[in-house]
Amino acid sequence: MAVGVLVKRSFTLAGHRTSVALEQEFWDALIALAGTRAITLSALVAEVDASRGPERPLASALRVHALLQSH
């Protein structure tokens, strides 16, 4: 897969289906973070969703989370 290509994944958050498009590199980082915590990617996404402010889109919150947790 080419670098920078958006990959869409679907999740059920708070009882509603939603799709998020991120670059594969961010999905890889989030999957690794979930693995270190022994939780699913879906559970990690739900945590980030629950903790983000209403002004921040979910995709943005996930990217920031991946960056902050990788340092």
Order of alpha helices (4+ residues) and beta strands (2+ residues): beta-beta-alpha-alpha-alpha
